[in-house]
Structures are given as C-alpha cells and as structure tokens.
Amino acid sequence: NSDGNPLCQPNTKTYNTVIAAYAKSTESNAAIQAEIILREMTKNSETSDSTGAVPDLFSFATLMNAWGRSLEYGKAEKVFNLYKEMLKLHKEGNKKLRPNVVVYNSILNACAYTTGDLSEQQKAMAIANLIFQELYRSPYDTPDEISFGTFFQVVQNQIPPGKTRHDIVDLIFRKCVEDGQVGQLVLDQMKVAATSEQFEVLVGVDADDAELLKLPQEWRRNVTNRNRSRRQ
C-alpha cells in the first residue's frame, strides 16, 4: 500500500494465509514462492514503521511443510536452516518462535521424503538424527508418536537394508516403547522399516498378526488421538 495507511498494511495473519496457500499448492515452485513471502514479512518486521507483521511459529512451520512437500533438491538442509534461523530469532526475543514438536516433525518429514543421490540421502539421515536427538534434549517439547513414526520413514527411505538400519530400528523402537508412544503410525512404519524377523523379535508377534490394541497398554500409554503435526 503506497499511501502508508496502516489499516491497509498486511499483518502476520495475512502473510501466513499466503504461505499456507503455497504450502498446499501443487505448483513446482510453491516452496520457493512461500519462502519469498516469509522473507518479505521478515524484512517488513525489521523496518521502523512495521505494523506488526512479525513471523510466528505458524509462519516457519508452514514454510517447512511447503519445502517438505516440494521436489526441490536439498530440501532437508533448507528446512534445517529454517529451524536454526527460527531458534536464533527466538533467543533474540521473538517469543512467538518457541519451537514445538510440530516443528521438529516437519523437519523429520522433509528428511523422510528427500530424494537424490547418495550424498543427499546421507545428509537427510544426518539431519534427521541430529533433530531427533535435539528433540529428546529440548526444553521446549518431547517426541510424540508422529516423531517416532516419521523417523522410521526416514530410516526406511534413506538407509538400505543391513546392519546399520537394523541397529537404528532396534534402538528407536525401544525408545518408543520406553516413552509409551507406540501408536498405529509407528506400528505401520515398523512393518516396512524392520525385517520380518526383527519385527517379531521387537513386537512379539508376526507383522501380519500385529494389532495395536493387543499390544501392552504401557507401550501406548502416551499416544494421543490428536494429530499434532497439523496443530499449531
């Protein structure tokens, strides 16, 4: 708006609506366009005549989802850099950017659906591993069923069958049981990420016979019915 009327200036909600639209778009450059919108909002928030259009958690999480849905090369690293930027801004005083499990899950999701050469896959796996460890140590939130299920997707997509994959699946599933987060998503992803023999050893039943409600209640005690990956 060229006349400077503050009533006509876009606010955070306005920008977020546009970012969300790009995040849901099937256009090939949707993530890039969503990033441009966030950069415009960030630039405007730094001006002395800012009208309150400051990026919040929804802004960053939605942009992360846009990159996660894209087919762009290097998207795992892109989302990880957004996370680091968000943490920096939070530490500098933007309390609206306090990360939660939704943000961490968005990064894991981008890593799970990263495609490319071996180097790109290894990078995605390294970022996922780092993020999962940070979530465990985070003062902001804790892993939920979606965190574990999505991490199994990363392992399934980025690590070929073998000892390394076997050992990671074993470790993460035992942590999942310990945390009481064995939900349907985890069970479904375990059927793909683990070998049939490993599944039976860890879960106690054959994959074809595994039913969530027949597993020990202690294993699923902290699973909620809310899909937190879609909640801001």
MOVENHU-V114586 format. One record per helix or strand of 2 or more residues. SS is the DSSP state (H for helix, E for strand). FROM is the first residue (numbers start at 1). TO is the last residue. If there is no record, write none. Layout:
SS:FROM:TO + SS:FROM:TO
//
This chain:
H:6:8 + H:12:24 + H:30:45 + H:57:69 + H:75:91 + H:95:97 + H:101:112 + H:118:137 + H:145:158 + H:163:179 + H:184:193 + H:196:203 + H:207:209 + H:212:214 + H:217:220 + H:228:230
//
